[in-house]
């Protein structure tokens, strides 16, 4: 292509220099071009001009990650789940969940939990792959400045032992406190136990915490650990799989199937009781404010949503003996 352009340029320069056209040089040049084209057929085929290096190339959009790794589970049977595939804009399945309708009364939180569609609903525009949405709003409601959503399975699904997992995209921002957790049935808190599958505080966008609470090791003295995403990633940027495997005398915490913390009775303070030997129920919520995350400020954007693709619970095929299966 470059060769043809150069010869064409010379043909245009030479007549100007001579002041008049001489047909012999032109015929000779034309003959030369015909010979060259016959020797190089590809040169006569037009090619697309290369893209200018100055043209910005738009970045490839990063797909939202929805982990579906249940096929990798070995020696676990699904016993309960919610895939949240109800019609778009509908409420939750009340055979499985109870939406809270109460102001938060612990941890200095600011929200009022409502069962309204504005705060708790199913998002399913295609009708095929829905998800639960818990939405935190800044609004005046029942003497509170914020509303949000909270669901529990208390009295509807309670389970001792198993793998409890959910695929979740969390909200972000100072003062937000999303969580997926469990409370023990009966006996009150903390004597009946608490298992936090994950908690996040908005000022730590790349960190989640897995913790257990019981008598003598509750609140700020809960036993657990953090998991941090690498490279400055935020949990709010996509879906992640949060799970615990709770079995006799052991609880294991996972993010995206990565084991990051294991607790056993040996981790308890001296004389403390391991209270994880009775049924627990599941809780999903987005708190606003509180002693641990602090409170929303001028940087906090509302509304904020926690989206849940599914919640699934598994049991060992043969149940549990007195020792944990390997």
N, C-alpha and C positions, 0 to 999 in steps of 0.2 A: 504494500500500500504506500509506503513512504517513497519507494522508487518511482512510482507513477506520479506522485505529487511533485517530485523534484523535476522530472522531465517536463511536466506540464508547465511548471514555473519558467523553465528556460525557454520554452516556445513562446511564451508571452513576452519575455524580455528582449529577445533577439530582433523582432520586427521593429520595436521602438528604437533600438540602437541603430539600425540601418536606415530608418526613415521610410522604407517601402518594403512590401512583401516580395520575396523571391520564391517562386513555387517549388524550385528544385530542393532547397533545404527542407521545406515543409513535407514534400513527398517522401524524402529520405527518412525524416523523423517518423512519419506515419508508418512507413514500412518497418522501421525498427520496433515501434510499439506493437505492431501486429505479430512480429516474430517473437517478441518477449511474452506477449499474452499466450501464444501457442505453447511456449515452453513452460509457462507457469499458469495453468488453468485456474488455480485457486485465487490468483491475483485479480482475475476479472470478476470474481464473485464479491459483491458488496458485503462488507462486514459491519457490525454494529459498532459505533464509536464507543471507546471505553468511557466508563463513568468518571467524571472529573473527580480528582482527589479532594477538591474543595467542597464537594457536595456532602453535607452531613448525613450520616446513615442513622436512622432512628434506632434506639436500643430495642432489643428483643424483650418483649414483656415477660416478666417472671411469672410463671403460672402459680396460682394459689395451691399450696400443698394440702392435699386431703389424704392423710395416711390411711391405708386400708391393708393392714398387715396381718389380719387374722389368719390368713392361709399359712403363716409361718408358725402358728401356735401348735405345740405338740403336747398331747396328753391333757388337753382342756376341752370341755364340752360347753357350748353356749346354752345357758339356762334362762336368760332374761335379756331383753334389749328394747330400745326405742330408737328407730331409724328416723323418726320425725318426718314421715312422708305424707302427712295429712295435707289437705288443700291449702294453697297459698293464703295467708292472712287468717287462718283459723287458730283457735286456741290449742292448748296441749291436751294430750290424752289423759283425762282425769281418772281413768281406771289405773293409770300408772303413777301420776304425779298429783300433788296438791300445791297449787300456787299460794304463796303467802299473801296475806292481806293484813299487814300490821306495820307500825313504825319499828325501825331497828331500835333496840333498847340495850345493846351491849357495845362495848369497845368505842364509845363516843362517836358512833356512826351517825350520818346525817340523813340517810334515805328513808323513805316510806316504801315498803314493798307492796305492790298492788298486783291483783290478778288481771288487770285491764289488758286489752289487746295492744295498747300503746307500749306496754312494758314487757309482755310475754306473748310471743306468737310464733307461728310457723312461717318460714319463708320458703316457698316452693313454686317459683314462677313456671317451671317446665312441667310440674306435676310428677316428676320422676325421682328427684334426688333432693328432698327437702332438708331443712335444718331448723333447729330451735334458735330463737333469738331472744336474749335477755337484754333489754335496752334501758340504760340509765339516762334520765332526762333532768335538766335543770328547770324546775317549775314549782310554783307554790301549790302545795297539796297537803291538806290536813295538818297545817302548821309546820310543815317541813318544806325545805327549799329544793329537794331532789326526790325523784321517784326512781324505782328500779324493780328488778324481778328476782324472785327466789322460788325454787321448786324443791320439794322433798318427796321421797317415796315412803315416808313414815306411815305405818299401818297398811301399806299396799304392796311393798316389796322390802323384805328384811332378810338378810342373809349372813350366815356365819361362814367365813372363809370363801376364797375364790379369787379370781382375777377380775378386777373392776377397771374398766378402761373407757375413755371418751376421746373423740377427735374434736378439738376445740381451737377456735381462733379467739384470742382474748382481746379486750379493749386496751387502750393505752392512755396515759396522762396522769399527772400529779393528782393524788387523792383517790384514784381508782383501786379497787381491791377485789378482783375476780377470784373465784375459788370453786373447786370440785372436791368434795369431802364427804365424810361419813361420821355419824354419831351412833354410839351404842344405845340399844333399846333398854329403857328402864334404869333406875338407880340414880339419875341425875348426872350433872357434869361437875367435875371430871371423872367421878368414880366409875361411870359406865364407859368411858373412853372416847377418844376422837382420833380419826385417821384423816389427815389432810393429804389427799392424793396430789393436789397442787394448790398453791396460793401464789399470787403475784401482787406486788405493790407497784403502782404506776411509776414511781421514781426509779425502779430497777427494770427497765423494759426488756432486758435480755436474761433475767434470772427468775426462776420459780423455786419454790421451797416445798419439800415434802416433810411432814412432821407427824408425830403421834403425841397425844396428850393423855395423861391419866393421873391418878391420885399421887401427888408428890412430884409430878413432872408435867405441869400444865402451864398455859400462858407462855410467858417469856422463857420458861424452863422446859418447854416441850423438846422432845428428842427427835432430831432429823437432820436434814442437810439441804444445801442448795444445788441447783443445776443451772449452768450458764451456757447460753448459745455462743459459738465462736464468732470472731470477726465482726463484732458489733451488730449482729442480727437482732431483730426484735421479735418476740413471740407474737406481737400483734400483726406481723407482716404475713402470716399464713397459718394454716391449721397444723397442729401438733398433736401427737398421740400421748396422752397422760394415763399412766396405769400404776396400780399396785397389785402385787401378788401376795395375798394374805393367807397364811397357812398356820398350822399349829406351831406356836413359838417362833414365828418369823414373819416379818413384813418386808417386802422388797419394793423399791420405788423405781419407776422407769419413765424416761421421756423418749419418744420415738423408738421404743424398744431398747433403749440404752439403759442398762442397770446403773444407777448412780448412788444408791443408798440401801443398806440392809440393817434392820434392827432386830434384835433378839432379846430375851430376858436378861442376858448378860450386860446389855447396855443401860439397864435401869439403875437409878440410884440405889444404894444399899437399903434394903428393907422395903423397897417399892414393889407394888403388885403389877403383874402383867394381866391386864383386864380385857384382852382381845380373844375371848373364848366364849362369846355369845353373839347373837345377831346384831347387825348394824344396818342403818338405812342411809340412802344416798341424798346428797344436797348439792344443788347448783345455784350460785348466786353471784351478783355483782354488787358489792358494797361501795358506798361513797363516803370517804373520810374515815377517820378512826385514829386511834393512838399510834398504830404501827405505820400505816401509809402516810399519815398526815392528811391535810385537807386540800381540796381543790384550790387552785390559785388562778391568776390571770392567764397562765399558759394552758390550762385545762380546757379542752374543747368538748362541748356537748352537742348532740347526744353521742353516747358511746355504746357499743354493742359487744356482747359476747355471743359468738355463734357456735353451736354444737351440732356437728354432723351426725353423731350417734353416741349412745351410751350402751355398753355391752358388759354382761357379767357371765363369767365362766366358772365351772366347777370341775374338779377332777372326776374322771369317768367312774371310778369306784368309790368316790367319797374320800374321807380322810380317816386314817388310823390315828393313833396317839402321837406318831412321829410324822414329820414333814416328808412328802415324797421327794425323791431326788430327780 
